[in-house]
Structure formats: C-alpha cells, structure tokens
Amino acid sequence: MQTTKVMARFAVALASLGGIMTGWYLSVLHVQAQVGNQVGGGLCNLDGFVNCGSAAHSSYAAIFGVPIASLGIAFYAGAICLTLIPTKAVSDKQAAPEVPWSPAGITTTLFFVSCLYSAFLLVISLSVLKTLCPFCTVMYGLNAIGLAAGAMWYGKLPHKVVAEQLRQFKGLFKSGSALAFVVVFCAALLLAVNLVKADLGIESAELARQAKKQAAHEQVFAESTYRAAHAPGKGPATAPVVLVEFSNFPCPHCGELANTLKQVAEAFGDQVRIEFRHFPLPGQEDGQRAARAGVCANQQGKFWELHDRMFAGAPALAQADILRYASEVGLDADALAQCIDDDLAARIVRADVLAGSTLEIRGTPTFFLNGRRVAGAMAYGELESRIRAELAAR
C-alpha cells in the first residue's frame, strides 16, 4: 500500500511537471495569437482540423483576460507543492488513512474539477471551433493521469473523495495543505501572467514596428477604388480591418481563399469586415453566370450561402447546377433564374470587372487588406499574421 501511494504521488508530480511545460508552450502561442505572428508550427498546423490557431484566437482561450494556459501553469505548480508535503505512515507496509483535506484529497478533487473543465473545452473545440488543438489535448490527457494518480494516492475513487470533502467542508478552512496550494497557485499565476504580458508587450512593439516599415514600402489604394456600396459583406462596416476580395467562382484558388476567409471571420469576429466583388474571366460563361447568380442571391439576402455552395460545387456551375444549389440553401430558384438573365445583374458584374481592371488586377483571387493589394490564395497563417499586424499598427 505504501509503495503504491508513493508511486501515485510521484505520478501526480510528473503529470504536473508535464502540465507546466505544456502550459508554458500554450502561453507562448497565446502571445503569438494576440500580436499576430503565425501560431505555432509542426503539430500545431497539421491541417485545417488539427491546429492551434482557432483555440488560441477564440474567446475560450482566456478567463477574464487571463490566459487559460497561465492558469494551468499555476494549477500544476500548486499540485507539485501538494506532492512535496510530507505525510506519516502507520508502518512501512501500510500508509496512514487519508483525511478529506489532506494533500492527496485536495489533489484528487482539483484534478477531478480540471477533468470536467477539460471535457467542456474538448466539446467546445469539436462542436464550436471545429478544430482540435494537439497541445490542449495533451493537457487534457495529463489531467486524466493526475486524476487517476491522485485517486490511487488517496485510496478511493474520485467521486467518493469529493463526497467526503463536501460532508466535511469546514475542514477546508483548517487545512494547511489547502493554504499551501493557494499560496503557490497565486504566486505562480502572478509570475506567469507577468511573463506573458512582458512577452506580449515586446512582441506587439516589434510587430508594430515591422508593420510600419512594411507599410512604408507598399502602395495603399484609396477605399473608393476597391470598395462599392453594392458589394455583399460580412462584419461591421466600422471594423478596423477591411478585406475586399475580387474573386471568380470557377477558380480553384479562389475557393481556397474562400475557406481561409471563413476561418478569418470565425477567428476575428467584429474586428474584420470582408467584402466580395466579382471578377469573372472574359468569355467564361460559367463564371459570368455564377457571378450574376451571386448578385441575385445578394438581392434575396443569401449571398454568402450561395457563395459557399457554388465554391463547394465548382467547377459544376451550369445553369441547372446553380439553380439546384440555390434551392439547397433556401433561395427562390425561379426568381433567381429570372434575375440571372436580367441586365441589372450583368451591369453590377461589369462594374466590378471594370473596377478590377482599373486596379490592374491580373488574376484571381486578388484582395485588398486595408488598401494594400495582395495577389493569390494566401494561407491562413500568413493572412492571420497580416491582419494581426494591421490591428497592432492601430
């Protein structure tokens, strides 16, 4: 029994040490996300599903402005402190019976709560963010190990430990172990937060300097040249960052950018305004038809729904295909069919093409980020950095 408890206590310490290291790395990612650097690399950006960026940018990455990763560092530091508090044994073969608010009891309950919160974050990640952060998952696993080891250390199942503590709740205020945990937790949290703030300040200043230097060598176009009142958009008109894309539905690279911009909209929310302008190729019948359909969908208030469906269905953009897509997203397909052949839709498309030609756009996709022209389907990480630089510069 004594050997088992010693090994369990050691396992708690090892899991907590791993949690501190993982928490520090996630804190670094939080700094990168806040200042606009590309978030992570390697395991952090395996694909659209397995990545750290969405979690780092989400509102769930912090509580009252304090990064969850920093709270994790403080939590694990406190857990390690609990493993260092000595306990007495009845004999060499049998450990003394644990009391609810002993180091083992407190450790078990803390990891029990942390596992519940881990489960909540995992559900949010899969159902809301639609991504999986690999290092967050590592931390969830460490919490599970800590819970199992804490229960072995105490000698009872976690829910029984929690039940005993609830029955003897007043003992919490007499527990020196609980006081030691709180002191270490607060000290570690203060240190972690200050280090994160220092990194954030240094990175922000450097990023703003680089953005200013870069902006000095880039042509900035006037808004009147690339924006139009008729262009469909999402995000507030007063957003500090405005991205206007000139795009073409049959273009595969435009579809790639469309997916990237969906990530941008989810990550930045009200900080970014995205607008769409049509730039089909001359003589490209499917592109011209899809552009007119986009104009007509905008008149029915469902541009972005048809936008997403046409990019998903491309290159199948014949009249029948578009009308089928329209029905799938809730548009009035008959009204859309009439509108596609209407001269008003054609005039709006021609206005967009003329504006693009005046801006000397040579291919799609091309977009303007606060007036700076960017050609090509920029990857999310790079575009994320550009947007963060714009925000930092302001």
CORCORWO-V755346 format. One record per pair of residues at least 24 apart in sequence whose ideal C-beta (glycine too) atoms are under 10 Angstrom apart, sorted by the first residue. I is the first residue (numbers start at 1). J is the second residue. Records with the same first field share a line. If there is no record, write none. Layout:
BEGIN
I=J ; J
END
This chain:
BEGIN
1=89 ; 90 ; 91 ; 93 ; 94 ; 95 ; 155
2=89 ; 90 ; 91 ; 92 ; 93 ; 94 ; 95 ; 96
3=92 ; 93 ; 95
4=95 ; 152 ; 153 ; 155
5=87 ; 89 ; 94 ; 95 ; 96 ; 98 ; 104 ; 152 ; 153 ; 154 ; 155
6=89 ; 95 ; 153
7=149 ; 152 ; 153
8=83 ; 104 ; 107 ; 108 ; 148 ; 149 ; 150 ; 151 ; 152 ; 153 ; 154 ; 155
9=82 ; 83 ; 84 ; 85 ; 87 ; 103 ; 104 ; 107 ; 149 ; 150 ; 152 ; 153
10=83 ; 149 ; 153
11=83 ; 145 ; 146 ; 148 ; 149 ; 150 ; 152 ; 153
12=76 ; 79 ; 80 ; 82 ; 83 ; 103 ; 104 ; 107 ; 108 ; 111 ; 145 ; 146 ; 147 ; 148 ; 149 ; 150 ; 152 ; 153
13=76 ; 79 ; 80 ; 81 ; 82 ; 83 ; 84 ; 107 ; 146 ; 149
14=80 ; 83 ; 142 ; 145 ; 146 ; 149
15=76 ; 79 ; 80 ; 111 ; 141 ; 142 ; 143 ; 144 ; 145 ; 146 ; 147 ; 148 ; 149 ; 150
16=72 ; 75 ; 76 ; 77 ; 78 ; 79 ; 80 ; 81 ; 82 ; 83 ; 107 ; 111 ; 142 ; 143 ; 145 ; 146 ; 149
17=76 ; 77 ; 79 ; 80 ; 142
18=76 ; 138 ; 139 ; 141 ; 142 ; 145 ; 146
19=69 ; 72 ; 73 ; 75 ; 76 ; 77 ; 79 ; 80 ; 114 ; 138 ; 139 ; 141 ; 142 ; 143 ; 145 ; 146
20=72 ; 73 ; 74 ; 75 ; 76 ; 77 ; 79 ; 80 ; 142 ; 188 ; 192
21=73 ; 76 ; 135 ; 138 ; 142
22=69 ; 72 ; 73 ; 76 ; 135 ; 136 ; 137 ; 138 ; 139 ; 141 ; 142
23=67 ; 68 ; 69 ; 70 ; 71 ; 72 ; 73 ; 74 ; 75 ; 76 ; 77 ; 135 ; 139 ; 142 ; 188 ; 192
24=69 ; 70 ; 72 ; 73 ; 192 ; 195 ; 196
25=52 ; 69 ; 135 ; 138 ; 139
26=52 ; 55 ; 56 ; 61 ; 67 ; 68 ; 69 ; 70 ; 72 ; 73 ; 133 ; 135 ; 136 ; 138 ; 139
27=67 ; 68 ; 69 ; 70 ; 71 ; 72 ; 73 ; 192 ; 193 ; 195 ; 196 ; 199 ; 200
28=56 ; 69 ; 195 ; 196 ; 199 ; 203
29=53 ; 55 ; 56 ; 57 ; 61 ; 67 ; 69 ; 133 ; 135 ; 136
30=55 ; 56 ; 57 ; 61 ; 62 ; 67 ; 68 ; 69 ; 70 ; 196 ; 199 ; 200
31=56 ; 67 ; 69 ; 195 ; 196 ; 197 ; 198 ; 199 ; 200 ; 201 ; 202 ; 203 ; 204
32=56 ; 199 ; 200 ; 203 ; 207 ; 384 ; 385 ; 388
33=57 ; 58 ; 61 ; 67 ; 267 ; 384 ; 388
34=61 ; 62 ; 67 ; 196 ; 199 ; 200 ; 203 ; 204 ; 207 ; 388 ; 391 ; 392
35=199 ; 200 ; 201 ; 202 ; 203 ; 204 ; 205 ; 206 ; 207 ; 208 ; 385 ; 388 ; 389 ; 391 ; 392
36=203 ; 204 ; 207 ; 208 ; 210 ; 211 ; 384 ; 385 ; 386 ; 387 ; 388 ; 389 ; 390 ; 391 ; 392 ; 393
37=203 ; 206 ; 207 ; 381 ; 384 ; 385 ; 388 ; 389
38=379 ; 380 ; 381 ; 382 ; 383 ; 384 ; 385 ; 388
39=133 ; 267 ; 380 ; 381 ; 384 ; 385 ; 388
40=133 ; 134 ; 135 ; 381
41=381
42=134
43=133 ; 134 ; 135 ; 138
44=133 ; 134 ; 135 ; 381
45=134 ; 379 ; 380 ; 381
46=132 ; 134
47=131
48=130 ; 131 ; 259 ; 260 ; 263 ; 380
49=126 ; 130 ; 131 ; 132
50=131 ; 132 ; 133 ; 134 ; 137
51=129 ; 131 ; 132 ; 133 ; 134 ; 263 ; 380 ; 381
52=131 ; 132 ; 133 ; 134 ; 135 ; 136
53=129 ; 131 ; 133 ; 263 ; 267 ; 380 ; 381 ; 384
54=125 ; 128 ; 129 ; 130 ; 131 ; 132 ; 133 ; 263 ; 266 ; 267 ; 380
55=121 ; 124 ; 125 ; 129 ; 131 ; 132 ; 133 ; 134 ; 135 ; 136
56=133 ; 135 ; 136 ; 267 ; 384
57=129 ; 263 ; 264 ; 266 ; 267 ; 268 ; 269 ; 384 ; 388
58=121 ; 124 ; 125 ; 128 ; 129 ; 131 ; 133 ; 266 ; 267 ; 269
59=124 ; 128 ; 269
60=120 ; 121 ; 124 ; 125 ; 128 ; 129 ; 136
61=121 ; 133 ; 136
65=193
66=189 ; 192 ; 193 ; 196
67=192 ; 193 ; 196 ; 200
68=117 ; 121 ; 136 ; 139
69=135 ; 136 ; 139 ; 192 ; 196
70=188 ; 189 ; 190 ; 191 ; 192 ; 193 ; 194 ; 195 ; 196 ; 197
71=114 ; 117 ; 185 ; 188 ; 189 ; 192 ; 193
72=114 ; 117 ; 136 ; 139 ; 142 ; 143 ; 189 ; 192
73=185 ; 188 ; 189 ; 191 ; 192 ; 193 ; 195 ; 196
74=184 ; 185 ; 186 ; 187 ; 188 ; 189 ; 190 ; 191 ; 192 ; 193
75=110 ; 111 ; 113 ; 114 ; 143 ; 146 ; 181 ; 184 ; 185 ; 188 ; 189
76=110 ; 114 ; 139 ; 142 ; 143 ; 146 ; 185 ; 188
77=181 ; 184 ; 185 ; 187 ; 188 ; 189 ; 191 ; 192
78=106 ; 107 ; 110 ; 178 ; 180 ; 181 ; 182 ; 183 ; 184 ; 185 ; 186 ; 187 ; 188 ; 189
79=103 ; 106 ; 107 ; 110 ; 111 ; 114 ; 146 ; 150 ; 181 ; 184 ; 185
80=107 ; 184 ; 188
81=107 ; 177 ; 180 ; 181 ; 182 ; 183 ; 184 ; 185 ; 187 ; 188
82=106 ; 107 ; 110 ; 150 ; 153 ; 177 ; 178 ; 180 ; 181 ; 184
83=107 ; 149 ; 150 ; 153
84=180 ; 184
85=176 ; 177 ; 180 ; 181
87=153 ; 177
95=153 ; 154 ; 155
97=154 ; 155
98=153 ; 154 ; 155 ; 156 ; 161 ; 164
99=154 ; 164 ; 165 ; 168 ; 171 ; 175 ; 177
100=154 ; 156 ; 160 ; 161 ; 162 ; 163 ; 164 ; 165 ; 166 ; 167 ; 168 ; 169 ; 171 ; 172 ; 175
101=164 ; 165 ; 168 ; 169 ; 170 ; 171 ; 172 ; 173 ; 174 ; 175 ; 176 ; 177 ; 178
102=153 ; 154 ; 161 ; 171 ; 175 ; 176 ; 177 ; 178
103=150 ; 153 ; 154 ; 175 ; 176 ; 177 ; 178 ; 180 ; 181
104=149 ; 150 ; 151 ; 152 ; 153 ; 154 ; 155 ; 156 ; 161 ; 177
105=150 ; 153 ; 154 ; 155 ; 156 ; 161 ; 162 ; 164 ; 165 ; 168 ; 171 ; 175 ; 177 ; 178
106=150 ; 154 ; 161 ; 165 ; 172 ; 175 ; 177 ; 178 ; 180 ; 181
107=146 ; 147 ; 149 ; 150 ; 151 ; 153 ; 154 ; 161 ; 177 ; 181
108=146 ; 147 ; 148 ; 149 ; 150 ; 151 ; 152 ; 153 ; 154 ; 155 ; 156 ; 157 ; 158 ; 159 ; 160 ; 161 ; 162 ; 165
109=147 ; 150 ; 154 ; 158 ; 161 ; 162 ; 164 ; 165 ; 166 ; 172
110=143 ; 146 ; 147 ; 150 ; 181 ; 185
111=142 ; 143 ; 144 ; 145 ; 146 ; 147 ; 148 ; 149 ; 150 ; 151 ; 158
112=143 ; 146 ; 147 ; 150 ; 151 ; 158 ; 159 ; 161 ; 162
113=143 ; 147 ; 158 ; 162
114=139 ; 140 ; 142 ; 143 ; 144 ; 146 ; 147
115=140 ; 143 ; 144 ; 146 ; 147 ; 148 ; 158
116=143 ; 147
117=143
118=142 ; 143 ; 144 ; 147
119=143 ; 144
128=266
129=266 ; 267
130=263 ; 266
131=263 ; 266
203=392
204=388 ; 391 ; 392
205=392
206=392
207=385 ; 388 ; 389 ; 391 ; 392 ; 393
208=389 ; 391 ; 392 ; 393 ; 394
209=392 ; 393
210=389 ; 392 ; 393
211=385 ; 386 ; 388 ; 389 ; 390 ; 391 ; 392 ; 393 ; 394
212=389 ; 392 ; 393
214=372 ; 386 ; 389 ; 393
215=370 ; 371 ; 372 ; 389 ; 390 ; 393
218=369 ; 371 ; 372 ; 373 ; 374
219=371 ; 372 ; 373
220=368 ; 370 ; 371 ; 372 ; 373
221=359 ; 368 ; 370 ; 371 ; 372 ; 373
222=371
223=368 ; 370 ; 371
224=355
225=355 ; 358 ; 359 ; 368 ; 371
226=275 ; 277 ; 355 ; 356 ; 358 ; 359 ; 361 ; 366 ; 367 ; 368 ; 371 ; 373
227=273 ; 275 ; 277 ; 355 ; 368 ; 371
228=275 ; 277 ; 348 ; 351 ; 352 ; 355
230=277 ; 295 ; 298 ; 299 ; 348 ; 351 ; 352
231=274 ; 275 ; 276 ; 277 ; 278 ; 298 ; 303 ; 348 ; 351 ; 352 ; 355
232=274 ; 275 ; 276 ; 277 ; 294 ; 295 ; 297 ; 298 ; 299 ; 301 ; 302 ; 303 ; 304 ; 307
233=273 ; 274 ; 275 ; 276 ; 298 ; 303 ; 304
234=261 ; 262 ; 265 ; 272 ; 273 ; 274 ; 275 ; 276 ; 303 ; 304 ; 307
235=264 ; 265 ; 268 ; 269 ; 270 ; 271 ; 272 ; 273 ; 274 ; 275
236=269 ; 270 ; 271 ; 272 ; 273
237=273 ; 275
238=270 ; 273
239=268 ; 269 ; 270 ; 271 ; 272 ; 273 ; 274
240=268 ; 270 ; 271 ; 272 ; 273 ; 370 ; 387 ; 390 ; 391 ; 393 ; 394
241=268 ; 271 ; 272 ; 273 ; 274 ; 369 ; 370 ; 386 ; 387 ; 388 ; 389 ; 390 ; 391 ; 394
242=272 ; 273 ; 274 ; 275 ; 368 ; 369 ; 370 ; 371 ; 390
243=268 ; 272 ; 273 ; 274 ; 275 ; 276 ; 367 ; 368 ; 369 ; 370 ; 374 ; 383 ; 386 ; 387 ; 390
244=273 ; 274 ; 275 ; 276 ; 277 ; 355 ; 366 ; 367 ; 368 ; 369 ; 370 ; 371
245=274 ; 275 ; 276 ; 277 ; 279 ; 364 ; 365 ; 366 ; 367 ; 368 ; 369 ; 374
246=276 ; 277 ; 278 ; 279 ; 352 ; 353 ; 355 ; 356 ; 357 ; 359 ; 361 ; 363 ; 364 ; 365 ; 366 ; 367 ; 368 ; 373 ; 375
247=276 ; 277 ; 278 ; 279 ; 280 ; 287 ; 291 ; 294 ; 307 ; 311 ; 352 ; 356 ; 364 ; 365 ; 366 ; 367 ; 377
248=278 ; 279 ; 280 ; 281 ; 284 ; 286 ; 287 ; 288 ; 290 ; 291 ; 314 ; 353 ; 363 ; 364 ; 365
249=278 ; 280 ; 284 ; 286 ; 287 ; 288 ; 289 ; 290 ; 291 ; 293 ; 294 ; 306 ; 307 ; 310 ; 311 ; 313 ; 314 ; 315 ; 317 ; 322 ; 364
250=280 ; 281 ; 284 ; 285 ; 286 ; 287 ; 288 ; 289 ; 290 ; 291 ; 310 ; 311 ; 314 ; 315 ; 316 ; 317 ; 364
251=279 ; 280 ; 281 ; 284 ; 287 ; 311 ; 314 ; 315 ; 363 ; 364 ; 365 ; 377
252=311 ; 314 ; 315 ; 377
253=363 ; 364 ; 365 ; 376 ; 377
254=279 ; 287 ; 311 ; 314 ; 363 ; 364 ; 365 ; 366 ; 377
255=308 ; 310 ; 311 ; 312 ; 313 ; 314 ; 315 ; 365 ; 377
256=311 ; 365 ; 376 ; 377 ; 378 ; 379 ; 380
257=311 ; 364 ; 365 ; 366 ; 367 ; 374 ; 376 ; 377 ; 378 ; 379 ; 380 ; 383
258=304 ; 307 ; 308 ; 310 ; 311 ; 312 ; 314 ; 365 ; 377
259=308 ; 311 ; 312 ; 377 ; 380
260=365 ; 377 ; 378 ; 379 ; 380 ; 381 ; 382 ; 383 ; 384
261=365 ; 367 ; 377 ; 378 ; 380 ; 383
262=304 ; 308 ; 380
263=380 ; 381 ; 383 ; 384
264=380 ; 383 ; 384 ; 387
265=304
267=380 ; 384 ; 387 ; 388
268=384 ; 387 ; 388 ; 391
271=387 ; 388 ; 390 ; 391
272=369 ; 387 ; 390 ; 391
274=304 ; 367
275=367 ; 368
276=303 ; 304 ; 307 ; 352 ; 367
277=348 ; 349 ; 351 ; 352 ; 353 ; 355 ; 356 ; 361 ; 366 ; 367 ; 368
278=345 ; 348 ; 349 ; 350 ; 351 ; 352 ; 353 ; 355 ; 356 ; 364
279=349 ; 352 ; 353 ; 355 ; 356 ; 357 ; 359 ; 361 ; 363 ; 364 ; 365 ; 366
280=349 ; 352 ; 353 ; 356 ; 364
281=353 ; 363 ; 364
282=353
284=317
285=317 ; 318 ; 319
286=310 ; 314 ; 315 ; 316 ; 317 ; 318 ; 319 ; 321 ; 322
287=314 ; 315 ; 317 ; 349 ; 364
288=317 ; 340 ; 346 ; 349 ; 350 ; 353
289=317 ; 318 ; 319 ; 321 ; 322 ; 340 ; 341 ; 345 ; 349
290=314 ; 315 ; 317 ; 318 ; 321 ; 322 ; 325 ; 340 ; 349
291=317 ; 340 ; 345 ; 346 ; 348 ; 349 ; 350 ; 352 ; 353
292=322 ; 336 ; 339 ; 340 ; 341 ; 342 ; 343 ; 344 ; 345 ; 346 ; 347 ; 348 ; 349
293=317 ; 319 ; 321 ; 322 ; 323 ; 325 ; 326 ; 331 ; 336 ; 337 ; 339 ; 340 ; 345
294=322 ; 340 ; 345 ; 348 ; 349 ; 352
295=339 ; 340 ; 342 ; 344 ; 345 ; 346 ; 347 ; 348 ; 349 ; 352
296=322 ; 326 ; 331 ; 332 ; 335 ; 336 ; 337 ; 338 ; 339 ; 340 ; 341 ; 342 ; 344 ; 345 ; 348
297=322 ; 325 ; 326 ; 329 ; 331 ; 332 ; 336 ; 339 ; 340
298=345 ; 348
299=331 ; 335 ; 336 ; 339 ; 342 ; 344 ; 345 ; 348
300=326 ; 329 ; 330 ; 331 ; 332 ; 335 ; 336 ; 339
301=330 ; 331
302=326 ; 329 ; 330 ; 331 ; 332 ; 336
303=331
304=329
305=329 ; 330 ; 331
306=330 ; 331 ; 336
370=394
END
